[in-house]
């Protein structure tokens, strides 16, 4: 009995420490860029436009932008460079119950979050000195079919024609970005495509109970997924050579990412200037002979952390849904959650079904736990006799207790295993509920309109605390327990209730239902034990 309570207390402290460490890492003070950071540019990226907080007049004037609207995206493209300077997600609302879409990318005097792409090299049209000025057939494009192409054209002084084509697909958040180079000159051209994401450095909305990440990430052949936060970008420029790979900017539930060709050699880089950080890629050199036409392409994703859509672009891009060190447990929980939702159509009910499944699988261990606890309670008089007999001789007392356990076939740690198994499941489910965009604005019933945030009226945490209190009353404390420990355990329901006030409602629902099931299981198991003469 004491072992179970100790493990429960240790588990709570363990979860608290994990959340505190994550919150501390996200809230750590950002390193201020040094005076020489702006000049820290790797020589082979010298032609790539640097991160800059300034807003060109052509961006500020919305009439100059090219507007593209699909069933999922509302995008604005700047003809200067052909950059995506605005992206709203039409199927994801800014606030629950309102029609205003969630704006992921934008460029204003106060904030920059854009996606650039261009061509560098002796046949390139972009550099730190200037960008190509494209022209389009019209300024407004609306998707009417399954695909929508937005071609932009630019003709260089030497007559070479460059066509930049954005391809949008119905129901998708990824955009194809293709460069078609028609070399009408008499000289061969050497060009490289680059793509980068620029964002003003700003802190995450992270809190101790909702430790979310805002910053960059990348993937290479050797590193499947690596965060590269704003502080790291300010300290040192990324310079990774890899086949394939990708770069991304992350925030809670949403991501923007450049995915170059998987079968080509690319360089991943980063830089920071004037409070704006960027992360990008540069392709291998393409040689375009006189009179020839060549194509260079990449994919750009701007949308929710939809694991299926992200995996379709790159086998590792779905890792931006970061489940932490328990990912191996969180992934099957997520898949099971999706399966249950496909049947019942309600995320809250799906969480309840997961709870019943977990409790059902753990039932044999739970029965063994309560049986062990009952046997331990029945052994208390004999244990007290041993303590009285051996006094302060800890060695002889320990040997005598082990002989007693062996004789009575009692495992003193038998009551701990179910709790030890519950804790990693609890933590994994916490990250699933925290990271899964499917639960954003997902209603349950009655007053619970969003399972991804805390209960607005704290009803679920209070009910959870009451259920813990009932469970504690069903498990009376051993008379030999230290008085201080008894007081600590009596306050555990209160501590848990306060702790859970800020947890996502979906997670509290899981814990509440789990407690209710545990109470029912206890009643059934205790009745069976009493028939066997165990109180």
C-alpha positions in Angstrom: 0.0 0.0 0.0 2.8 2.4 0.9 4.7 1.4 -2.2 1.7 2.2 -4.4 1.3 5.7 -2.9 5.1 6.3 -3.1 5.1 5.4 -6.8 2.1 7.6 -7.4 3.8 10.5 -5.7 7.0 9.9 -7.6 5.1 9.7 -10.9 3.5 13.1 -10.3 6.8 14.6 -9.4 8.3 13.0 -12.6 5.6 14.5 -14.8 6.0 17.8 -13.1 9.8 17.8 -13.7 9.4 16.9 -17.3 6.9 19.7 -17.9 9.0 22.2 -16.0 12.1 21.3 -17.9 10.3 21.7 -21.3 8.8 25.0 -20.2 12.2 26.3 -19.0 13.9 25.4 -22.3 11.2 27.2 -24.2 11.2 30.2 -21.9 15.0 30.5 -21.7 16.1 34.0 -22.6 17.0 34.4 -26.2 20.6 35.3 -27.0 20.8 38.7 -28.5 22.4 38.8 -31.9 26.0 40.1 -31.7 27.1 43.1 -33.8 28.9 40.8 -36.3 26.1 38.3 -36.7 24.8 40.1 -39.8 28.0 39.5 -41.6 28.2 35.8 -40.7 27.3 34.5 -44.1 28.9 31.3 -45.5 30.7 32.0 -48.7 28.6 29.7 -50.8 25.4 31.5 -49.7 26.7 34.9 -50.6 24.2 35.3 -53.4 21.2 34.2 -51.4 19.1 37.2 -50.1 19.7 37.6 -46.3 17.1 37.7 -43.6 15.9 41.3 -43.3 13.1 42.9 -41.3 12.4 45.7 -43.9 9.2 45.7 -45.8 9.5 46.6 -49.5 7.0 49.0 -50.8 5.7 46.4 -53.3 4.8 44.2 -50.4 3.1 46.9 -48.4 0.9 47.8 -51.4 -1.6 44.9 -51.6 -2.7 46.0 -55.1 0.7 44.8 -56.4 0.3 41.3 -55.0 -0.9 38.2 -56.9 -3.9 36.7 -55.0 -4.5 32.9 -55.2 -7.5 31.2 -53.6 -8.1 27.5 -53.3 -10.4 25.4 -51.2 -7.8 25.3 -48.5 -5.5 28.3 -49.0 -5.6 32.0 -49.4 -2.2 33.0 -50.7 -0.6 36.3 -51.8 2.5 36.2 -54.0 4.9 39.2 -54.4 5.9 39.6 -58.0 9.2 40.8 -56.8 11.1 37.5 -56.4 7.8 35.5 -56.6 7.8 35.1 -52.8 4.8 33.9 -50.8 4.2 36.8 -48.4 0.8 35.8 -47.0 -0.9 32.4 -46.3 -4.3 31.9 -44.6 -5.7 28.4 -43.8 -9.3 28.6 -44.8 -10.4 25.3 -43.1 -8.7 26.3 -39.8 -10.2 29.2 -38.0 -8.3 31.7 -35.8 -10.8 31.3 -33.0 -13.5 28.8 -32.2 -16.9 29.6 -33.5 -15.7 32.5 -35.7 -15.2 32.6 -39.5 -11.8 34.4 -39.6 -9.2 32.0 -41.0 -5.9 31.3 -39.2 -3.2 33.4 -40.9 0.1 31.4 -40.7 2.3 33.7 -42.9 2.3 37.4 -43.4 4.6 40.4 -43.9 3.8 43.6 -42.0 5.9 46.4 -40.7 5.8 44.7 -37.3 6.2 41.0 -38.3 7.7 39.0 -41.1 6.9 35.4 -41.9 7.4 34.6 -45.6 8.6 31.9 -48.0 11.2 33.0 -50.5 12.6 31.0 -53.5 14.8 32.0 -56.4 17.7 31.2 -58.7 21.4 32.0 -58.0 24.6 31.4 -59.9 25.9 33.0 -63.1 22.6 32.3 -64.7 20.6 33.3 -61.7 18.1 36.1 -61.3 18.2 36.7 -57.6 20.9 38.0 -55.2 21.5 40.2 -52.2 21.6 43.1 -54.7 18.2 42.6 -56.2 15.4 40.2 -57.2 13.7 39.4 -60.4 10.5 41.3 -61.2 8.0 38.8 -62.5 4.9 39.5 -64.5 1.6 37.5 -64.4 -1.3 37.3 -66.8 -3.7 38.4 -64.0 -3.6 39.4 -60.3 -6.4 37.1 -59.1 -6.5 33.3 -59.4 -9.3 31.1 -58.1 -9.3 27.3 -58.1 -12.2 25.8 -60.1 -10.9 22.3 -60.7 -8.6 19.9 -59.1 -5.4 21.9 -59.9 -4.5 25.5 -60.3 -1.3 26.8 -62.0 0.0 30.3 -61.5 2.8 31.1 -64.0 5.1 34.1 -63.5 7.5 35.1 -66.2 10.7 37.1 -66.4 13.0 37.8 -69.3 16.6 38.7 -68.5 18.7 41.3 -70.4 20.4 38.5 -72.4 17.0 37.2 -73.6 16.9 34.1 -71.3 13.3 33.4 -70.3 12.5 32.3 -66.7 9.0 30.9 -65.8 8.2 30.3 -62.2 5.1 28.1 -61.8 3.1 27.7 -58.6 0.9 24.6 -58.6 -1.9 24.2 -56.2 -4.0 21.0 -55.7 -7.5 20.7 -54.4 -7.7 19.7 -50.7 -4.0 20.0 -50.2 -1.7 22.5 -48.4 1.5 21.7 -50.4 2.4 23.9 -53.3 4.6 22.9 -56.2 7.3 25.5 -57.1 8.9 25.0 -60.5 11.4 27.0 -62.4 11.5 26.5 -66.2 14.6 28.0 -67.7 14.8 28.5 -71.5 18.3 29.5 -72.4 18.1 31.5 -75.6 21.5 33.0 -75.2 24.8 31.7 -76.7 26.4 31.0 -73.4 25.8 28.0 -71.0 24.1 28.9 -67.7 24.9 27.5 -64.3 22.0 28.0 -61.9 21.0 26.8 -58.4 17.5 27.0 -56.9 17.2 28.1 -53.2 14.2 28.2 -50.9 14.1 29.7 -47.5 11.6 30.6 -44.8 12.0 34.0 -43.0 10.4 34.8 -39.7 10.8 37.6 -37.1 12.2 36.1 -33.9 9.4 36.0 -31.4 8.9 33.9 -28.2 6.6 30.9 -28.2 3.2 31.0 -26.5 4.6 28.1 -24.4 3.6 27.7 -20.7 4.5 25.1 -18.1 1.3 23.1 -18.8 1.4 23.7 -22.6 5.1 23.5 -23.5 5.0 24.3 -27.3 7.9 25.0 -29.6 8.3 27.9 -32.0 11.4 27.9 -34.2 13.1 26.1 -37.0 13.9 22.4 -37.7 15.6 20.4 -40.4 16.2 16.9 -41.6 19.2 15.2 -43.4 20.2 11.7 -44.4 21.9 11.2 -41.0 19.6 13.3 -38.8 15.9 12.4 -39.2 14.6 15.4 -37.3 16.4 18.2 -35.5 15.2 21.4 -33.9 17.3 24.5 -34.7 15.8 27.3 -32.6 16.2 31.0 -33.0 18.9 31.1 -30.4 21.0 28.5 -32.3 20.5 30.4 -35.5 21.8 33.6 -33.9 24.8 31.7 -32.6 25.9 29.9 -35.7 24.8 29.4 -39.3 23.5 26.0 -40.3 25.6 24.4 -43.1 24.5 20.8 -43.8 25.1 18.9 -47.0 22.7 16.1 -47.6 20.7 14.1 -50.2 17.1 15.2 -50.1 16.3 16.7 -46.7 14.0 19.5 -45.7 13.8 22.7 -43.7 10.8 24.0 -41.7 9.5 26.7 -39.3 7.3 25.2 -36.6 4.7 26.5 -34.1 1.9 24.9 -32.2 -0.2 22.8 -34.6 1.2 24.4 -37.8 4.2 24.2 -40.0 5.8 25.7 -43.1 8.4 23.6 -44.9 10.6 23.5 -48.0 11.1 20.0 -49.4 13.6 19.9 -52.3 14.1 16.9 -54.6 14.8 13.7 -52.5 17.3 12.2 -55.1 19.5 15.3 -55.4 22.3 16.8 -53.3 21.3 19.9 -51.4 22.8 22.2 -48.8 20.7 23.4 -45.8 21.6 26.8 -44.3 20.4 29.4 -42.0 21.1 33.1 -41.0 19.9 35.9 -38.9 19.8 39.7 -39.4 17.9 42.6 -37.8 15.8 40.3 -35.6 14.7 38.1 -38.5 15.8 34.5 -38.8 15.7 32.2 -41.8 16.4 28.6 -42.7 16.6 27.3 -46.2 18.1 25.0 -48.8 20.2 25.3 -51.9 20.1 22.7 -54.7 23.0 21.3 -56.7 24.2 23.2 -59.8 22.1 22.9 -63.0 23.9 23.5 -66.3 21.6 24.7 -69.0 23.2 24.6 -72.5 22.5 27.3 -75.1 19.1 26.7 -76.8 18.1 24.1 -74.1 15.3 24.2 -71.5 15.6 22.8 -68.0 13.4 22.5 -65.0 14.2 22.8 -61.2 11.5 22.1 -58.7 10.7 21.8 -55.0 7.6 21.5 -52.8 6.5 24.0 -50.2 4.1 23.1 -47.5 2.1 25.7 -45.4 -0.6 24.3 -43.2 -1.5 22.1 -40.2 0.7 19.3 -38.8 -1.3 16.7 -40.7 0.9 13.6 -40.4 -0.5 11.8 -43.5 0.0 14.9 -45.7 3.5 15.6 -44.3 4.6 11.9 -44.7 3.4 12.1 -48.4 6.0 14.9 -49.0 8.9 13.3 -47.1 9.1 10.1 -44.9 10.5 12.2 -42.0 8.5 15.4 -42.3 5.7 14.0 -40.1 8.3 14.1 -37.2 7.5 17.8 -36.8 4.6 16.4 -34.8 7.0 16.0 -31.9 6.0 13.4 -29.2 9.3 13.6 -27.3 11.2 10.6 -26.0 8.0 8.5 -25.7 7.2 8.8 -29.5 7.3 5.0 -29.8 4.3 4.8 -27.4 2.6 8.0 -28.6 2.4 6.9 -32.3 0.3 3.8 -31.6 -1.9 5.8 -29.2 -2.4 8.4 -31.9 -3.3 5.7 -34.5 -5.7 4.1 -32.0 -7.3 7.5 -31.3 -7.7 8.1 -35.0 -9.3 4.6 -35.4 -11.8 5.2 -32.6 -12.7 8.6 -34.0 -13.3 7.1 -37.5 -16.0 5.0 -35.8 -17.7 7.3 -33.3 -16.9 10.7 -34.9 -16.3 12.4 -31.5 -12.8 13.0 -30.1 -14.0 13.0 -26.5 -15.7 9.6 -27.0 -12.5 8.4 -28.8 -10.5 9.4 -25.7 -13.0 7.5 -23.5 -12.6 4.4 -25.7 -8.8 4.7 -25.4 -9.2 4.9 -21.6 -11.4 1.8 -21.5 -8.9 0.0 -23.8 -5.9 0.8 -21.6 -7.7 -0.1 -18.4 -8.9 -3.3 -20.0 -5.4 -4.3 -21.1 -4.1 -3.5 -17.6 -6.9 -5.3 -15.8 -4.9 -8.5 -15.0 -2.1 -6.4 -13.6 -4.6 -4.3 -11.7 -6.1 -7.4 -10.1 -2.7 -8.6 -9.2 -2.0 -5.2 -7.7 -5.0 -5.2 -5.4 -4.5 -8.8 -4.5 -0.9 -8.0 -3.4 -2.2 -4.9 -1.5 -4.8 -7.1 0.3 -2.1 -9.6 1.3 0.2 -6.9 2.4 -2.6 -5.5 4.7 -3.2 -8.9 6.2 0.5 -9.2 6.9 0.7 -5.9 8.8 0.4 -7.5 12.3 3.2 -10.0 11.5 5.3 -7.2 10.1 4.8 -5.2 13.2 5.9 -8.2 15.3 9.1 -8.4 13.3 9.7 -4.7 13.8 9.2 -5.1 17.5 11.5 -8.1 17.7 14.4 -6.8 15.7 14.1 -3.1 16.7 16.8 -1.0 14.9 18.7 -4.0 13.5 17.8 -3.2 9.8 19.7 -6.1 8.3 18.0 -8.8 10.4 14.6 -7.1 10.0 15.1 -7.0 6.2 16.0 -10.7 6.1 13.1 -11.6 8.3 10.6 -9.6 6.1 11.9 -11.2 2.9 11.4 -14.7 4.4 7.9 -13.7 5.5 7.1 -12.5 2.0 8.5 -15.7 0.5 6.5 -17.9 2.9 3.2 -16.0 2.3 3.9 -15.7 -1.5 3.6 -11.9 -1.4 5.4 -9.5 -3.7 5.8 -6.1 -1.8 6.2 -4.3 -5.2 3.2 -6.1 -6.8 1.0 -3.0 -6.4 3.4 -0.7 -8.3 3.6 -2.2 -11.8 0.2 -0.9 -13.0 1.0 2.6 -11.9 4.5 2.4 -13.4 2.8 1.4 -16.7 0.2 4.1 -16.4 2.7 6.9 -16.1 4.4 6.6 -19.6 0.9 6.1 -21.2 -0.3 9.3 -19.4 2.7 11.2 -20.6 2.5 9.9 -24.2 -1.2 10.7 -24.4 -0.4 14.2 -23.0 1.9 14.8 -26.0 -0.6 13.3 -28.4 -3.3 15.7 -27.2 -0.9 18.6 -27.2 0.6 18.0 -30.7 -2.4 16.6 -32.7 -3.9 19.3 -34.7 -7.1 17.2 -35.1 -8.0 18.0 -31.5 -7.7 21.8 -32.0 -11.2 23.2 -31.6 -12.5 19.6 -31.3 -15.7 19.6 -29.2 -16.9 16.9 -26.8 -20.3 17.7 -25.3 -22.0 20.2 -23.2 -19.6 23.0 -22.1 -16.5 21.3 -23.5 -16.1 22.9 -26.9 -12.3 22.4 -27.3 -10.5 19.3 -26.0 -7.1 20.8 -26.7 -7.4 23.6 -24.0 -8.3 23.6 -20.3 -11.8 23.1 -19.1 -13.2 26.7 -18.9 -15.2 26.0 -15.8 -12.8 23.5 -14.2 -15.6 20.9 -13.9 -13.5 18.0 -15.1 -10.5 18.7 -12.8 -12.8 18.9 -9.8 -14.6 15.7 -10.7 -11.2 14.1 -11.2 -10.1 15.2 -7.7 -13.3 13.8 -6.2 -12.7 10.5 -7.9 -9.2 10.4 -6.5 -10.6 11.1 -3.1 -13.0 8.2 -3.4 -10.3 5.9 -4.6 -8.2 6.9 -1.6 -11.1 6.2 0.8 -11.4 2.7 -0.7 -7.7 2.1 0.1 -7.2 2.9 3.8 -3.7 3.9 4.8 -1.6 1.4 6.7 -1.4 2.2 10.5 2.3 1.9 10.3 2.7 4.7 7.8 4.7 7.7 8.9 2.3 10.5 10.1 4.0 13.0 7.7 3.5 10.7 4.8 -0.1 10.2 5.8 -0.7 13.9 5.6 1.0 14.1 2.2 -1.1 11.3 0.8 -4.3 12.9 2.2 -3.5 16.0 0.2 -2.8 14.2 -3.0 -6.3 14.6 -4.5 -6.1 18.3 -3.8 -2.6 18.6 -5.3 -3.7 16.6 -8.4 -6.8 18.7 -8.8 -4.8 22.0 -8.8 -2.2 20.5 -11.1 -4.9 19.4 -13.6 -6.7 22.7 -13.7 -4.4 23.9 -16.6 -4.2 20.6 -18.4 -6.0 20.1 -21.8 -9.6 19.0 -21.2 -9.0 15.8 -23.2 -6.3 14.7 -20.9 -8.3 15.4 -17.7 -11.2 13.5 -19.3 -8.8 10.5 -19.8 -7.7 10.6 -16.2 -11.3 11.1 -14.8 -12.7 8.2 -16.8 -9.7 6.1 -15.8 -10.4 6.8 -12.2 -14.1 5.9 -12.5 -13.2 2.6 -14.2 -10.6 1.9 -11.5 -13.2 2.5 -8.8 -15.5 0.0 -10.5 -12.7 -2.5 -10.9 -11.7 -2.1 -7.3 -15.3 -2.9 -6.1 -15.3 -6.0 -8.3 -11.9 -7.2 -7.2 -12.4 -6.5 -3.5 -15.7 -8.5 -3.6 -13.7 -11.4 -5.2 -11.0 -11.1 -2.6 -13.4 -11.1 0.3 -14.8 -14.3 -0.9 -11.3 -15.7 -0.6 -11.0 -14.4 2.9 -8.8 -11.4 2.1 -10.0 -8.1 3.4 
